Amino acid sequence: MGLYEVAEYLGISRSAVKSRLEATNGVTLPPPLATLRCGPIWEKTTIEEYRNARRAAGPSAPYRWTIERRKRQAPIRHHQAD
């Protein structure tokens, strides 16, 4: 799988895949099997294992922060027409 296919499979952008290669916290993306002129290449089983490990680890910190922030926000009140 190339960079585009990995991004599509994980449901993230290509730049996010590149960032996860350099990440030092949490579940890091395994190094590519090879890097060709077209970019890095992974085996599909490696990416599947990574995806399962990420899911098992739970949401990332920014995602958890967003959920907590939404819970704290006051509900939106809509004005009803008389």
matplotlib code that plots the C-alpha trace (Angstrom):
import matplotlib.pyplot as plt

x = [0.0, 1.3, 0.8, -2.5, -4.0, -2.9, -4.5, -7.7, -7.8, -7.2, -9.6, -7.0, -5.1, -1.7, -0.1, -1.5, 0.1, 3.4, 3.0, 2.2, 5.5, 7.3, 5.1, 6.8, 3.7, 0.9, 0.7, 3.2, 2.9, 5.3, 8.2, 7.5, 8.6, 10.4, 10.7, 10.5, 10.6, 6.8, 7.0, 6.8, 5.2, 3.6, 2.2, -1.6, -1.3, 1.0, -1.5, -4.4, -2.4, -1.7, -5.3, -6.5, -3.9, -5.0, -8.6, -7.8, -5.8, -8.9, -9.4, -6.4, -5.9, -7.2, -10.3, -11.0, -10.5, -13.1, -15.6, -15.1, -15.4, -18.7, -20.1, -19.3, -20.9, -24.4, -27.1, -28.2, -31.6, -33.7, -36.3, -39.7, -41.9, -45.0]
y = [0.0, 3.4, 6.7, 7.5, 4.0, 4.1, 7.5, 6.3, 3.1, 4.9, 7.7, 10.4, 12.8, 12.0, 14.6, 13.0, 9.7, 11.4, 13.0, 9.6, 8.3, 10.9, 10.7, 9.9, 9.4, 6.8, 4.1, 5.0, 4.1, 1.3, 2.2, 1.4, -1.8, 0.2, 3.8, 4.1, 7.2, 7.4, 7.3, 4.8, 1.4, -0.8, -4.3, -4.2, -6.5, -4.0, -1.2, -3.4, -4.2, -0.5, 0.4, -2.2, -1.0, 2.6, 1.6, -0.4, 2.6, 4.8, 8.3, 10.6, 13.4, 16.2, 14.2, 13.5, 17.2, 18.1, 15.7, 17.0, 20.6, 19.9, 18.3, 21.4, 23.8, 25.0, 23.6, 25.9, 27.3, 28.1, 30.8, 29.8, 32.1, 33.3]
z = [0.0, -0.9, 1.1, -0.7, -0.1, 3.6, 4.1, 2.5, 4.4, 7.8, 6.9, 7.4, 5.1, 3.6, 5.7, 8.8, 7.7, 7.4, 10.8, 12.4, 11.0, 13.0, 16.1, 19.4, 21.5, 21.5, 18.8, 16.1, 12.5, 11.6, 9.3, 5.6, 4.1, 1.4, 0.2, -3.6, -5.7, -5.5, -1.7, 1.2, 0.8, 3.5, 3.6, 4.1, 7.2, 8.8, 8.3, 9.6, 12.7, 13.2, 12.7, 15.3, 17.8, 17.4, 17.9, 21.0, 22.4, 22.2, 20.8, 20.5, 23.0, 20.6, 19.9, 23.6, 24.3, 21.7, 23.1, 26.6, 25.4, 23.6, 26.8, 28.8, 26.3, 27.1, 24.9, 22.1, 22.6, 19.6, 19.8, 18.8, 16.7, 18.4]

ax = plt.figure().add_subplot(projection="3d")
ax.plot(x, y, z, "-o")
ax.set_aspect("equal")
plt.show()
